[in-house]
């Protein structure tokens, strides 16, 4: 056959997608024919292949307008389908001379080509969808970068300013009402800071960066850090009693600030969910090989079906009375533990709930 083409055929268009022209028929990819002048138009309607050896001897097409318009004597057109069954177009071929094409061999070959083209169309569609998804993900990544920039700078700076202003009011004002309101502003700023830190870490984790650590060997500086976190919690809950037991006989190889973030999340959780009449107990000790931190609060037992979800992002007990926060605190705490090659576990009984962190004392050998 002197000319062959893959054509996109719809109700009102015939478009050449690919072509092989050995008879100077004159069509290139992207060129169009009036669809009603083609036999492909009929193939599209009836979904049946057409094979013509010799137009002049074919009872169905000897007087058809298409051979007259394009001066062709032999013709073949096979429907093309996408993998989902949608009609795409045709694989067609023509010649100015009669050709023996209406045979099982030729028909089978064209049908095989049609199936290969269908497979290729499916592959192209998948690639196109993948490229669109990649573009969408790139746009989302850009938005995430902007989001993280806002969290890391545009929100943190105002909160720091608010906290500093509250400190000034607490130092300079002697009025009881002003002192009370300034203390409330300061406590709220600490809570906002915690929420921002948790969301920021969650966003970074989803982008693949994860929890980034700056580890050093610490001992006395950890004591100061723990006391600072406890004081911040007491700003929010002035009446909350916190019993702090610490015995650090060895240096701890850790990221002090990240450990403080973990401790703050655990202590805040204990403060919110524990029996307010009972103290929260904190124990920080070093054994031969590990640093162990425990935070225990009295109160109702955590249901078993909730325990398995506690360290998942955005999880909050659906039956719990206290539903404050985003449900990220325990998730971030567990991620910080993992980053330290450690574990964070929870044990809950009818009397109390204890969260236990254990991390290696020394730097792990790679």
MOSULTA-V59377 format. One record per residue. N is the residue number from 1. RES is the residue in one letter. SS is DSSP state (A for helix, B for strand, O for the rest). PHI is phi in whole degrees, -180 to 180 (NA if undefined). Layout:
# MOSULTA-V59377
N;RES;SS;PHI / N;RES;SS;PHI
This chain:
# MOSULTA-V59377
1;X;O;NA / 2;X;O;-78 / 3;X;B;-140 / 4;X;B;-136 / 5;X;B;-151 / 6;X;B;-102 / 7;X;B;-120 / 8;X;B;-87 / 9;X;B;-123 / 10;X;O;-123 / 11;X;O;-63 / 12;X;O;-132 / 13;X;O;-144 / 14;X;B;-129 / 15;X;B;-127 / 16;X;B;-76 / 17;X;B;-93 / 18;X;B;-153 / 19;X;B;-151 / 20;X;B;-127 / 21;X;B;-118 / 22;X;O;-112 / 23;X;O;-125 / 24;X;O;57 / 25;X;O;-66 / 26;X;O;98 / 27;X;O;-99 / 28;X;O;-119 / 29;X;O;-54 / 30;X;O;100 / 31;X;O;-73 / 32;X;B;-127 / 33;X;B;-118 / 34;X;O;-67 / 35;X;A;-59 / 36;X;A;-73 / 37;X;A;-89 / 38;X;O;-111 / 39;X;O;-76 / 40;X;A;-58 / 41;X;A;-61 / 42;X;A;-74 / 43;X;A;-62 / 44;X;A;-64 / 45;X;A;-76 / 46;X;A;-98 / 47;X;O;58 / 48;X;O;-128 / 49;X;O;-70 / 50;X;B;-123 / 51;X;B;-127 / 52;X;B;-129 / 53;X;O;-75 / 54;X;O;-146 / 55;X;A;-56 / 56;X;A;-65 / 57;X;A;-109 / 58;X;O;-89 / 59;X;O;-65 / 60;X;O;-89 / 61;X;O;-125 / 62;X;O;-63 / 63;X;O;-115 / 64;X;O;-75 / 65;X;A;-70 / 66;X;A;-62 / 67;X;A;-60 / 68;X;A;-71 / 69;X;A;-64 / 70;X;A;-105 / 71;X;O;54 / 72;X;O;-121 / 73;X;O;-116 / 74;X;B;-128 / 75;X;B;-156 / 76;X;B;-145 / 77;X;B;-146 / 78;X;B;-118 / 79;X;B;-67 / 80;X;B;-112 / 81;X;B;-126 / 82;X;O;-76 / 83;X;O;-63 / 84;X;O;-85 / 85;X;O;94 / 86;X;O;-71 / 87;X;B;-69 / 88;X;B;-104 / 89;X;B;175 / 90;X;B;-138 / 91;X;B;-104 / 92;X;B;-128 / 93;X;B;-149 / 94;X;B;-138 / 95;X;B;-152 / 96;X;O;-77 / 97;X;O;-121 / 98;X;O;-61 / 99;X;O;-137 / 100;X;O;-85 / 101;X;O;-121 / 102;X;O;-84 / 103;X;O;-129 / 104;X;A;-58 / 105;X;A;-66 / 106;X;A;-68 / 107;X;A;-61 / 108;X;A;-64 / 109;X;A;-63 / 110;X;A;-66 / 111;X;A;-66 / 112;X;A;-64 / 113;X;A;-60 / 114;X;A;-63 / 115;X;A;-68 / 116;X;A;-65 / 117;X;A;-65 / 118;X;A;-61 / 119;X;A;-62 / 120;X;A;-65 / 121;X;A;-60 / 122;X;A;-63 / 123;X;A;-64 / 124;X;A;-63 / 125;X;A;-61 / 126;X;A;-65 / 127;X;A;-64 / 128;X;A;-62 / 129;X;A;-64 / 130;X;A;-65 / 131;X;A;-66 / 132;X;A;-65 / 133;X;A;-66 / 134;X;A;-62 / 135;X;A;-63 / 136;X;A;-64 / 137;X;A;-66 / 138;X;A;-65 / 139;X;A;-66 / 140;X;A;-64 / 141;X;A;-62 / 142;X;A;-64 / 143;X;A;-65 / 144;X;A;-64 / 145;X;A;-60 / 146;X;A;-65 / 147;X;A;-62 / 148;X;A;-66 / 149;X;A;-62 / 150;X;A;-66 / 151;X;A;-63 / 152;X;A;-76 / 153;X;A;-131 / 154;X;A;-68 / 155;X;A;-99 / 156;X;A;-64 / 157;X;A;-62 / 158;X;A;-62 / 159;X;A;-65 / 160;X;A;-62 / 161;X;A;-66 / 162;X;A;-61 / 163;X;A;-65 / 164;X;A;-63 / 165;X;A;-65 / 166;X;A;-64 / 167;X;A;-61 / 168;X;A;-63 / 169;X;A;-63 / 170;X;A;-64 / 171;X;A;-81 / 172;X;A;-96 / 173;X;O;-91 / 174;X;O;-107 / 175;X;O;-72 / 176;X;A;-62 / 177;X;A;-64 / 178;X;A;-64 / 179;X;A;-61 / 180;X;A;-65 / 181;X;A;-69 / 182;X;A;-65 / 183;X;A;-64 / 184;X;A;-66 / 185;X;A;-61 / 186;X;A;-66 / 187;X;A;-64 / 188;X;A;-65 / 189;X;A;-65 / 190;X;A;-64 / 191;X;A;-66 / 192;X;A;-62 / 193;X;A;-61 / 194;X;A;-64 / 195;X;A;-60 / 196;X;A;-65 / 197;X;A;-60 / 198;X;A;-66 / 199;X;A;-65 / 200;X;A;-62 / 201;X;A;-66 / 202;X;A;-63 / 203;X;A;-62 / 204;X;A;-63 / 205;X;A;-62 / 206;X;A;-69 / 207;X;O;-87 / 208;X;O;98 / 209;X;O;-75 / 210;X;O;71 / 211;X;O;-81 / 212;X;O;-95 / 213;X;O;-111 / 214;X;O;-125 / 215;X;O;-86 / 216;X;B;-146 / 217;X;B;-84 / 218;X;B;-131 / 219;X;O;-146 / 220;X;A;-60 / 221;X;A;-65 / 222;X;A;-68 / 223;X;A;-61 / 224;X;A;-61 / 225;X;A;-64 / 226;X;A;-61 / 227;X;A;-64 / 228;X;A;-64 / 229;X;A;-64 / 230;X;A;-61 / 231;X;A;-63 / 232;X;A;-65 / 233;X;A;-65 / 234;X;A;-68 / 235;X;A;-64 / 236;X;A;-76 / 237;X;O;-130 / 238;X;O;-62 / 239;X;O;-88 / 240;X;O;-71 / 241;X;O;-92 / 242;X;B;-124 / 243;X;B;-95 / 244;X;B;-118 / 245;X;B;-115 / 246;X;B;-136 / 247;X;B;-147 / 248;X;O;-104 / 249;X;O;-88 / 250;X;O;-124 / 251;X;O;-74 / 252;X;B;-113 / 253;X;B;-86 / 254;X;B;-158 / 255;X;O;-94 / 256;X;A;-58 / 257;X;A;-67 / 258;X;A;-66 / 259;X;A;-64 / 260;X;A;-65 / 261;X;A;-64 / 262;X;A;-60 / 263;X;A;-61 / 264;X;A;-61 / 265;X;A;-66 / 266;X;A;-67 / 267;X;A;-69 / 268;X;A;-63 / 269;X;A;-63 / 270;X;A;-64 / 271;X;A;-65 / 272;X;A;-73 / 273;X;A;-104 / 274;X;O;-82 / 275;X;O;-62 / 276;X;O;-68 / 277;X;O;-80 / 278;X;O;-107 / 279;X;O;-73 / 280;X;B;-94 / 281;X;B;-106 / 282;X;B;-121 / 283;X;B;-128 / 284;X;B;-130 / 285;X;B;-140 / 286;X;B;-117 / 287;X;O;-104 / 288;X;O;-64 / 289;X;O;-122 / 290;X;B;-136 / 291;X;B;-101 / 292;X;B;-125 / 293;X;B;-124 / 294;X;B;-126 / 295;X;B;-126 / 296;X;B;-123 / 297;X;B;-128 / 298;X;B;-80 / 299;X;O;147 / 300;X;O;-67 / 301;X;O;-69 / 302;X;O;-77 / 303;X;O;-57 / 304;X;A;-60 / 305;X;A;-71 / 306;X;A;-88 / 307;X;A;-57 / 308;X;O;-72 / 309;X;O;-111 / 310;X;O;-57 / 311;X;O;-97 / 312;X;O;-91 / 313;X;O;-66 / 314;X;O;67 / 315;X;O;-85 / 316;X;O;-136 / 317;X;O;-59 / 318;X;O;-64 / 319;X;O;-99 / 320;X;O;-76 / 321;X;O;-76 / 322;X;O;-96 / 323;X;O;-119 / 324;X;O;-71 / 325;X;O;86 / 326;X;O;-97 / 327;X;O;80 / 328;X;O;-110 / 329;X;A;-57 / 330;X;A;-71 / 331;X;A;-63 / 332;X;A;-64 / 333;X;A;-60 / 334;X;A;-67 / 335;X;A;-69 / 336;X;A;-65 / 337;X;A;-62 / 338;X;A;-62 / 339;X;A;-63 / 340;X;O;-89 / 341;X;O;60 / 342;X;O;-117 / 343;X;B;-132 / 344;X;B;-128 / 345;X;B;-125 / 346;X;B;-131 / 347;X;B;-132 / 348;X;B;-129 / 349;X;O;-121 / 350;X;O;-67 / 351;X;O;-100 / 352;X;B;-156 / 353;X;B;-127 / 354;X;B;-127 / 355;X;B;-102 / 356;X;B;-123 / 357;X;B;-104 / 358;X;B;-137 / 359;X;B;-132 / 360;X;B;-64 / 361;X;O;-70 / 362;X;O;-100 / 363;X;O;-66 / 364;X;O;-76 / 365;X;O;-75 / 366;X;O;-86
